[in-house]
Structures are given as C-alpha cells and as structure tokens.
Amino acid sequence: MNIKTLLVTTVLLLGISGISQTKSKPLVLGTTDELYSTVLSENRIINVVLPPDYSANDTIKYPVVYILDGGVEEDFVHLAGLVRFNSQPWIARFPNSIIVGIETINRRKDMTFAVDNLDFVEKAGFKKDMFPEYGRAEAYTTFLSSELIPYIEKNYNGSETRTIIGESLAGLYSTYVLEYHPQLFTNYIIISPSLWWGDEKLLDKTHTALLTKIKQPVNVYVGVPNKEEDVKMYEYGEQLYKTLQKNKNIKSYFDYLPNELHSTVIHQAVNNAFQKIYTKTYFSK
C-alpha cells in the first residue's frame, strides 16, 4: 500500500518590481491511499478526509461517507466540502465524519450489472460501442464489502454507519446495492439514476420485490433533475420512490429539483439529502 498526501497547492506569487516573494505552503486537504484489490486485480485510488479533531488513538468511531466517482477531479472535493462545512461546531448540522472518495477507473464497467446483450442500449438513446466493458457491479460490491470497507474501518476509526452517494450510472449502482446488498449501507443517496440499464430491470416486479423484503432500517434519498430535460429519468426516480414507500423499514425521500439538469444536480441534491437523513438529530436518536 502506497500512501501519499493529497495536496491542493496554493498559488506561488512571484515578486514583481522589487516586491519580495510571498511565502507559500501546500494546503493539505486529506490523504490519498493506493489500495490493491485482489477482487478486481487492480490498484484503486482512495481519497480520505478526516474530521478536524480526528486522532488515530481515539476511541471514537466516526460515520463514513462513501462517494462513488470520488476522484479529486470528480465529485470528491466539493462533496467533502459540504460535510466539512456543515459539521463545523458553529453550524453543527452534520456529525463529524470520515469522507471516502473512490476514484473512477471505468465507471461503465464497475457501475453496471451483467446483462445478456446490449440491445436495450440503443433503445435508451446510446450507442453499444460506448460500453466496450460492462457488468462488473457484483465484483465491485465484493471489493467494497470485503476490501475497502474493512480497510477504512480498521485504519481510520470508521463506524458501521455508512452512507453511499451515487449519481447517474453510480445512481444505478447504488440502487443495485440497495436491492441486492441492503445491509452494506445505512444511508443511500441516489441521484438521477440511470435505471434504463438492463432494459429497466431494477424496476421490474422481481427486483422491486427485493426492496419490500428489506428488514433492517435504511434511509434512501432519491433526487431527480428537471423532467423537461429527460422525463424518463424523472419517471424512473418516482417509480423507485413509490416502491420504497411500501416498506416501513425504509425511510424514503423523493426530491424533485426543477432548477437542475442531469449534469448539475449532484451538488444541490447531496446537500438536500444530507439535511434530510444526515443531521446530528438523526444520529442522536
């Protein structure tokens, strides 16, 4: 395992017209761990931000937020900022948390479940050659459950209270985990999910029946953008939410964000989701 510091470098101001050079130093945000996955047979980059007063010797166990598409150039920095801002003591909306971003290698491969063929892809408005590799969702889930989560909970004082955040294909994947492995996370934040994959298989009666059988308490937020942009995306989210409501063990929320597009929805949706299911009041219950 190779651990290196994740740095956001400050600008170096050069001396002009006799003005002395301004001193600068790196602004440390967190750490980047390179974790080899035997399940996936590849190295995975994991970005981690710890609570401000975190101590490795502490006995405190912190809830963990797992961000799919969690690379520095993806959604990690701005979503980690939401948690850090809202957990500051003078705001105190959210509990202090460990934030984990899983950098993407091939999201179309990792975030989709296996299918017999790709005939449905063109029906959904895409081209088959966009998916030269696909269908590794189950192996990816094994990577999370048997490698990444144990690693975080062993090395970073992470608790078993876990949140997963996924948007678009990652929202499809989050729905897949909720149906097949609901015990893996406490909170599911599902945004603009690409439930067209597999010819809408995760919405059929066989799969929605899995949601009605969930016995442990879970919180599920479903957020969708402006339906004028993509009415099917809205309908998928609404259909998923209606199924979730049938199970009293699932506390579910549906959030329509008409001012957001598929490309812009994640930041506002995650902020809304956190305020519904990630408050300090919730954790004190």
N, C-alpha and C positions, 0 to 999 in steps of 0.2 A: 504493500500500500504506500503510495507516494502522496504525502500531504504537503500542500503548498499554500501560501497565504493568498487570498483573493483580495486584490487591491483595486481601489478606484483612485487613480493618480491625480493629484492636484496639478493645476497649470503652473508651469515654471515661468515666472515673469522675468524677462531679460532687462538688464539695465540699459536705459536709453538716456543719452545726453548727460552722462555723469551721474545719473541716479543709481544708487547701489542696487545690486541684485537682491530681490526679495527671497528670503529663506522659504523653502517649501519642504514638505514631507508627505509621504503617502497617507491617504485617508483609508483606514482599514475598515472594511465592511463586514467581513467574515472569513471563512476558510473554504478552500476547495479541496475535496478529497477525491483521489482516484481509486475507485474500488473495482477490483476484478470480479466479474460474475462468472462463476463456473456454469451456472444455468444457461446464460446467454453466450458464453465463450467470448467475452469481450470486456474491455475496461469501460466503466461508466463514471462520468464526472458528476460529482455530488457537491452542490453548494450549500453551505450551512451558515446561518446567522443565529447566534445565541442571545439570550436575554442580557441586558446591560449588566446586571449584578451576578451573572452566572459564575459559579465556581465548580470546578471539576470535583472538588472534595465535598461538595454539598450533598446533603441527603434529599434535597428537594427533587422531585420528578416533575418535569415540565410537559405539558401537552405539545404535540408535534404537528406542524402543518406541512403536508407534502404537496409540492407544486409540480405537477406534470408540465412539460415544456418549461422546465425550471433552469434553463441556462442563463448566464449573465446577459446575453443578447436576446433573450426571450422574455419570459414574464417574471423572472426571479426578483430583480431589484425593485420594481415598482410594487409588487405584491408584498414583499418583505417590508417595504416602507409602510404599507397600510397597517401591518401588525405592530411594527415598532412605534409608529405614531400613536395608535390607539391604546397601546399598553403603557405609555408614559404615565408616571404617577399622578400628574396634574390633570390627566384625561381619564385614565383608568377604565376605559370601556372594555378592553380585552385583557385576558390573563397574559402574564409573561409566557412566552412560547419559544420553542425551537422551530426554526423555519428551514425546511429542507427543499432544495430545488434539484430536480433530476434533469440534467441536460439532455436534450434530444439528440439521438443519432439518426434514427429512421422512424419517425412517428407513424408513417403509413404502415409500417411493418409491426411496430410494437402496440399501437393503439387499436388495431383491428383484429377481430376474431376470425378463425378459419371458416372458409366458405368453399362450396364445391366448384363454383365458377364465378366469373366476374360479369355475367350478362346484365346484372342489375345496375352496374356502374354507369353505363351509357344512359339507361333509363332515368338515372338520377341527375344526368346532365354533365357527366365527367367522361374522360377517356380511359380505356382499360390500361393503356401504357403508362398512366400516372401511377399505377400500382404494380411495378415490377416485382416487389416483395410485399407480402401482406400476411396477416393471420397469426401473429405471434403473441396475441393477448394472454393466452393461458400461461405460456412460458414467462412472459413479462410479470405476470402476477406472482408466479413462483419466485422470481427474482426479488420482488418486493417483500413477500411474506417470509422467505427463508434466508435472505441475504441482507437486503437493505434495512428493513425494519429492525431485525435483531442487531445489526451493526450500530444503528442510531441509538437504540435503547441501551446498548452496552457501553458505548463510547461517549454518549452525550447526555446521560441522565434523562432520556426521553420516557414519558409515561405511556400507558396503553390507550390514552385518549388521543385519537389520531383523526386528522382532517385531510381529505384529498380534494384537490382542486383541478378540474379539467374542463377545457373549452374546445368546441368543435370536435375533431376526432378524439381528443383527450376527454371530451364530454361523453362521447360514445363509449370510450373505455371505462370511464367512471361508472357509467350505467351497467356495463358488463360486470364489473366487480361487485356492484350493489346486488345484482341478480344472482351471481354465482358464488361470491365470497363476501357476503354482507358483514361478517364478523371482523373483517380486516380493518375497517374504519368506523369511527363513531359518527363523523360528520361527512356528508357527501355534498360538495358544491359542484353542481352540474350546469354548465353554461352552453347555450346554443349547441346542443349535442347533435352530432351527425348520425342520427338514427336511421338514415336511409341505407346505411351499410347492411349488407346481407339481405337486401330487399325487405327492410324494416323488421328483421327477425326478432330483435329485442322487444318489439311491441306486440308480437303475436300472443295468442292466448297461453301457449305453453310457457313463454318466458315471463309474461306479466303474472302468471300464477305463482312463479317463484317469489315475487315481491309480496304476495299475500301470505306467504309462509314464514316470513322473517319474524323471529321470536324475540330477539334482543332489541332494546331501544336504539334507534338510529335517527339522526336528523338529516333531512335531504332538502336542499335548496335547488330549484330549477329556475334558471333565468334565461329569457329569450329576448332577442332584439326586435327591432321594428318589423312587423309582419308584412309590411308593404314591400320590403326588400326580398323576403323569402317566406311566403305564407306557410310552406311545408315545415320549415324549421319551427315556426310558432306552433303548428298543429302537433308536431312530434312532442314538444315540451309539454303542451297542455294535456295530451293523451297520457304521457308518462305520469304527470302530476295526478290525474284523476285515478289512476291505478294505485298510486302511493296512498291516496286518501282512504282506501279500503282497508288498510291495515292500521290498527290502533297503536301498534308498536313503532310506527314510523311517524315522526313529526315532520310534516312536509310543508314546503312553501313554494308558491308559484309567483314569479316576479316578471312582469312584462315591462320592458324598457323601450318605449317607442322612440326615444331620442337617440338610441344607439343602433349601430349596424353590427353585422356579424364580426367585422374587423375591429370594432371599437368597444364592444360590450364588456369584455372581461374585467376591466378595472372597476367600473361602476358596479357591475354585478357582484364581484367579490366583496366590495365594500358593503353593499346591501346585505349580502349573505352573512358576513361576519356580524353585522349588527342584529341579525335575527337569531343566529344559532351559536355565536361565539362570544357572548357577553360574559362579564365577570359574574353577573347574577346567575346565569345558567350554570357556571362552574361551581357556584357556592351551594347549589341545591343538593 
